[in-house]
Amino acid sequence: MNSKSINMKSIILVFATLLLGTLTTFGQFQVSVSSGYAVGSAGMKLGEEITTSETKNSYGSYGEGINYQIRGTYFFKNSNFGADLSVGYLNGADQTVSKITLSDTEVDAVARARAYGASASVVYKFSNKLYGRFGALVKIGGKTEAVVYSKSVFSDEEAAALGVPEGSYSETNYKEDFHGHFPIGFVGAFGYKHDLNKHFSLFVEAEYYGISLKRKDSELSEFNTDILQEDGTVLVANYYSLDNLPDGVNKETTYVDNLSNTNTDSSKELSQKVPYSSFGINFGITYKFKSSDKTGQVN
């Protein structure tokens, strides 16, 4: 992680902490917690599905999944305008990266987001029940986790060279964590709230995230290959592992914008942008603090 990303994230977190602490004593301040589900919007190609008869593209967004948020909102005194700061966690749904079903090869590779984000927005109350907000969205931590299963049947020559029966195959399972550069995106929402009493209210809102992530690096967190005979009996366990990776497989990979045509370093690959945009529905509860003016008089 570069120093620019660390400094920007630190500034945002410090600013948010100081602002939320200060605003509880002025105007109208409220805290909300919510959860919801989002589906991918403007899905991009994430991979392919291959069978003996056809090949088709797989589209999606890593922004799909369950999200959890906590939000602090301050409404300026005698105004319908407010400022909103929030942090959230996205437990992304599985997205197909590769699915191959052939007579001698099977691959099932999915990836999902495990990401923390923050946003700063302007809020406007259209009425006592309807509101809208829009602002900037950033990713402050987390990863895109790939989970891969691969089965490959040995040719007769490969089986003979390994000294295993014909029809034997290798079975590989691994996990790879992808990290990205510091991104900035857009968030917008339209909501409806229902007051339960002077402090508590329930709300439902439609929310849009527009953001993509440029890959920076990745690292294998798990890797294992077993050799099995045709009936599934394990012949050699842990043939490959994190400490003994096969040729051409790197524990760490760096993604760059430029790569020489004469490059022979397989640990470097061209970077790409992956989609995190989504459209979702959130349900939550809000607690409204008593407001006070600068003289300390409670409103």
C-alpha positions in Angstrom: 0.0 0.0 0.0 1.5 3.3 -1.0 1.9 6.3 1.3 -0.7 8.4 -0.6 -3.4 5.8 0.1 -2.5 5.5 3.8 -2.5 9.3 4.2 -5.8 9.8 2.4 -7.5 7.0 4.5 -6.0 8.5 7.7 -7.3 11.9 6.9 -10.8 10.7 6.1 -11.0 8.6 9.3 -9.6 11.4 11.6 -11.9 14.0 10.0 -15.0 11.7 10.4 -14.2 11.0 14.1 -13.7 14.7 14.9 -16.7 15.8 13.0 -19.1 13.3 14.5 -17.8 14.1 18.0 -18.4 17.8 17.5 -21.8 17.7 15.8 -23.5 15.9 18.7 -23.6 19.2 20.5 -25.0 21.4 17.7 -28.1 21.3 15.5 -29.7 17.9 14.9 -27.6 14.8 14.9 -28.7 11.2 14.3 -27.1 7.8 14.0 -28.4 5.0 11.8 -27.6 1.3 11.3 -28.8 -0.7 8.4 -28.4 -3.8 6.3 -29.5 -4.6 2.8 -28.8 -6.5 -0.4 -27.4 -5.1 -3.7 -27.3 -6.5 -7.2 -24.7 -5.6 -9.7 -25.3 -2.7 -12.0 -23.5 -2.1 -15.4 -22.0 -5.6 -15.1 -18.8 -6.2 -16.9 -17.3 -9.5 -18.2 -15.7 -11.3 -15.3 -14.9 -14.6 -17.0 -16.1 -17.5 -19.2 -18.0 -20.7 -19.0 -16.8 -23.5 -21.3 -18.4 -26.8 -22.2 -17.8 -29.3 -25.0 -20.5 -27.5 -27.0 -20.1 -23.8 -26.3 -18.3 -21.0 -24.7 -20.2 -18.1 -23.1 -19.3 -15.0 -21.2 -19.9 -14.5 -17.5 -21.0 -11.0 -16.4 -21.4 -9.4 -13.0 -20.2 -7.0 -10.4 -18.3 -7.6 -7.2 -20.6 -5.0 -5.6 -23.4 -7.6 -5.4 -24.1 -9.0 -2.0 -25.1 -8.2 1.6 -24.0 -4.9 3.1 -24.0 -3.5 6.6 -23.7 0.3 7.4 -23.5 2.7 10.3 -24.1 6.3 9.5 -23.9 9.6 11.3 -26.1 12.4 9.9 -26.1 16.1 10.9 -28.9 18.4 9.8 -28.1 22.1 9.9 -30.2 24.1 12.3 -33.5 25.3 10.8 -32.6 23.7 7.4 -33.5 20.7 5.3 -29.9 20.2 4.3 -27.5 17.9 6.2 -24.1 16.2 6.0 -23.7 12.4 6.2 -20.7 10.2 7.0 -20.9 6.5 6.9 -18.8 3.3 7.1 -19.9 -0.1 5.8 -18.9 -3.7 5.1 -19.8 -5.6 1.9 -20.1 -9.4 2.1 -20.1 -10.0 -1.7 -21.8 -12.8 -3.5 -19.9 -15.3 -5.5 -19.1 -14.3 -9.1 -18.1 -16.8 -11.7 -14.6 -16.2 -13.0 -14.1 -19.5 -14.8 -16.2 -22.6 -15.2 -14.9 -25.4 -17.4 -16.6 -28.7 -17.9 -14.7 -31.0 -20.3 -14.0 -34.7 -20.4 -10.4 -34.3 -19.0 -10.7 -30.9 -17.3 -12.9 -29.3 -14.7 -12.5 -25.8 -13.3 -14.8 -24.0 -10.9 -13.5 -20.5 -10.0 -15.5 -17.9 -8.2 -14.5 -14.6 -6.6 -16.3 -12.4 -4.1 -15.7 -9.1 -2.3 -14.9 -8.7 1.4 -14.6 -5.0 1.5 -14.9 -2.0 3.9 -15.9 1.4 2.5 -16.8 4.9 3.6 -18.8 7.7 2.1 -19.4 11.4 2.6 -22.7 12.8 1.4 -25.0 15.8 1.3 -28.6 15.0 2.5 -31.8 16.8 1.7 -35.2 16.3 3.3 -38.0 16.7 0.8 -40.5 16.2 3.6 -40.6 14.7 7.1 -40.6 11.3 5.6 -38.8 11.5 2.2 -35.1 12.3 1.8 -32.3 11.9 -0.7 -28.5 11.9 -0.4 -25.5 11.9 -2.8 -21.8 12.1 -2.4 -18.4 10.4 -2.7 -17.6 6.8 -2.0 -14.2 5.3 -1.1 -12.9 1.8 -0.4 -10.8 1.8 2.8 -9.9 -1.9 3.2 -10.6 -5.5 2.3 -10.0 -7.7 -0.7 -11.5 -9.6 -3.6 -11.1 -13.3 -2.7 -10.9 -15.9 -5.4 -11.7 -19.5 -4.6 -10.6 -22.1 -7.2 -11.1 -25.8 -7.8 -9.4 -27.5 -10.7 -9.3 -31.1 -11.8 -7.1 -32.4 -14.6 -6.9 -36.0 -15.9 -3.4 -37.1 -16.8 -2.6 -38.3 -20.3 -1.3 -41.9 -20.5 2.2 -40.5 -21.0 1.9 -38.2 -17.9 0.5 -41.1 -15.8 3.4 -43.3 -16.8 6.0 -40.6 -16.0 4.4 -40.1 -12.5 4.1 -43.9 -11.9 0.3 -43.7 -11.3 -2.5 -45.8 -12.9 -4.1 -44.6 -16.2 -7.1 -42.4 -15.5 -5.5 -40.8 -12.5 -5.9 -37.0 -12.1 -4.7 -34.0 -10.1 -7.1 -32.0 -7.9 -6.1 -28.5 -6.9 -7.8 -26.1 -4.5 -6.5 -22.7 -3.8 -7.5 -19.2 -2.6 -6.0 -15.9 -3.8 -6.6 -12.5 -2.3 -6.6 -9.5 -4.7 -6.0 -5.9 -3.5 -6.6 -2.7 -5.4 -5.5 0.9 -5.6 -7.4 3.6 -3.6 -10.6 4.3 -5.6 -13.2 7.1 -5.4 -16.7 6.6 -6.7 -20.3 8.0 -6.4 -23.1 7.1 -4.0 -26.7 8.2 -4.3 -29.8 7.1 -2.4 -33.5 7.9 -2.0 -35.3 7.0 1.2 -38.5 6.9 3.2 -38.6 7.0 7.0 -41.3 6.3 9.5 -41.0 7.8 13.0 -41.7 5.5 15.9 -41.3 8.2 18.5 -39.2 11.4 19.0 -36.0 9.4 19.1 -36.4 6.3 16.9 -37.5 5.8 13.3 -37.4 3.1 10.7 -36.3 3.6 7.2 -36.0 1.9 3.8 -34.0 3.3 0.9 -32.8 2.5 -2.6 -29.1 3.1 -3.0 -26.7 3.2 -5.9 -23.0 2.7 -5.9 -20.9 3.7 -8.9 -17.3 2.5 -8.4 -14.6 0.3 -9.9 -11.3 -0.9 -8.5 -7.9 -1.1 -10.3 -6.0 -4.1 -9.2 -2.6 -3.6 -7.5 -1.4 -7.0 -6.3 -2.6 -10.5 -5.2 -1.3 -13.2 -2.9 -2.1 -16.9 -2.6 -3.4 -17.6 0.9 -4.0 -21.4 0.4 -2.8 -23.9 -2.2 -3.0 -27.7 -2.3 -2.8 -30.3 -5.0 -3.5 -34.0 -4.5 -3.1 -36.8 -7.0 -5.9 -39.3 -7.1 -6.7 -42.5 -9.0 -9.8 -42.9 -11.1 -12.0 -44.1 -8.3 -11.1 -41.1 -6.1 -8.6 -42.8 -3.9 -5.8 -40.4 -2.9 -2.4 -41.6 -4.2 -0.3 -38.6 -3.2 -1.5 -35.9 -0.8 -0.1 -32.4 -0.8 1.8 -33.0 -4.1 2.0 -29.2 -4.3 1.5 -26.7 -1.5 2.2 -23.0 -0.7 5.7 -24.0 0.2 6.1 -26.1 -3.0 4.3 -24.4 -5.9 4.3 -25.8 -9.4 6.3 -24.0 -12.1 4.6 -20.9 -13.4 2.5 -20.3 -10.2 3.6 -17.4 -8.0 2.7 -16.8 -4.4 2.6 -13.1 -5.1 1.6 -11.2 -8.3 2.0 -7.5 -9.0 -0.2 -5.7 -11.5 1.2 -2.9 -13.6 0.1 -0.6 -16.4 3.1 -1.3 -18.7 4.8 -4.6 -19.4 7.7 -5.1 -21.8 7.2 -7.4 -24.7 10.4 -9.2 -23.6 9.2 -9.6 -20.0 9.9 -13.1 -18.6 8.8 -12.4 -15.0 5.5 -14.3 -14.5 4.9 -12.5 -11.2 4.0 -9.3 -13.1 0.8 -9.0 -15.1 -1.1 -6.1 -16.7 -3.6 -4.5 -14.4 -7.3 -4.3 -15.0 -10.3 -2.5 -13.5 -13.0 -4.7 -11.9 -16.6 -3.5 -11.3 -18.0 -2.8 -7.8 -21.1 -0.8 -9.0 -24.5 -1.9 -7.6 -28.1 -1.0 -6.9 -29.6 -2.2 -3.7 -32.3 -1.8 -1.0 -31.4 -1.1 2.6 -33.5 -1.4 5.8 -32.5 0.2 9.0 -33.2 2.1 12.2 -32.3 5.6 13.2 -31.7 7.2 16.6 -32.1 10.9 16.8 -30.2 12.8 19.6 -31.7 15.8 21.3 -30.4 19.0 19.6 -28.9 21.9 21.4 -27.8 25.4 20.4 -24.4 27.0 21.1 -25.5 28.3 24.5 -26.3 24.8 25.7 -30.1 25.2 25.6 -31.8 21.9 24.8 -34.3 22.1 21.8 
